Amino acid sequence: MDDREQPSFSHAEPVLAVYNVTGTIKYWQEVLGFPNQWTWGDPPTHGGVSWHGAFIQFSHDPALAALRHGHSIWIRVRNIDRLYEIHQENKAEITMPLSKQVYGLTEYVVKDNNGYYVTFAAPTNYKKGHSEKLPDNVRILVKKPTVVQYRNLFEAVGWSNKATDAMLQAQLDFMQTVIIAENEDNGDVIGCALLLGDGFSFYYVKDVMVHPDWQGKRVGTAIMQELSRWLDKNAANKAMVTLFSSEHLAPFYQQVHFSPTFGMMRIIDRDHQPMP
């Protein structure tokens, strides 16, 4: 079957057997901080809470709830340090403190009012480059690369790019600004970040790239710092600046005051148009 017929999933919702639906919802809201809730029945025999992409259901079943010993659920979160502070402030029963695990996650465990163990987890912070100082032969410039330099960077980092030279040049010409890192020894462009937008209220950061030979040497950090300085000087007050990134790189962008958020997106795929 073609892509239009493939099933897709939005989220999964564990259903926990509990002694009291109303009391459990109150706990998850007041102690764990989940803002949204719903119930069914009077008095409620089923209900649930949610927070962003996490959804938990509760079913009134005291006999099954009595057998819950050792049962747990695992919730992946963003900004785990702040969530941990909230749960400490709310006097949650934390059975394992916030700690880094050998498998690359930072986690802590809360025991809820029914005795379920709830693990909150996030990828361990992005590891900053080994160098604390930008190499002396690297210059950070507000300058557009040539098409050849731009394409060479794409190939070096392993990104697919089937655009023609004319298309790449048009893209570079359309940018509000471009920040590059240049190797002074030979003039090679070893990193870049592009910024597009309406020049007033909205900007989008794209194609943040550093040549693999120069990664871990603060080149990417220096590029983003220069881009941040350009925005502080040129963007209007209250302008929105966005970017897309994998979750493990969030701390890298947080260095220049980007914050994880939630949103929607659509990718135009002319080969597989949605059914009307």
Secondary structure, DSSP 8 states (H G I E B T S, - for coil): --GGG---------EEEES-HHHHHHHHHHTS---EEEEETTTTSEEEEEETTEEEEEEE-HHHHTT-TT-EEEEE-SSHHHHHHHHHHTT-EEEEEEEE-TTSEEEEEEE-TTS-EEEEEEE------S-SS--TTEEEEE----HHHHHHHHHHHT------HHHHHHHHHH-SEEEEEEETTT--EEEEEEEEE-SSSEEEEEEEEE-GGGTTTTHHHHHHHHHHHHHHHHS-TT-EEE----GGGHHHHHTTT------------TTS----
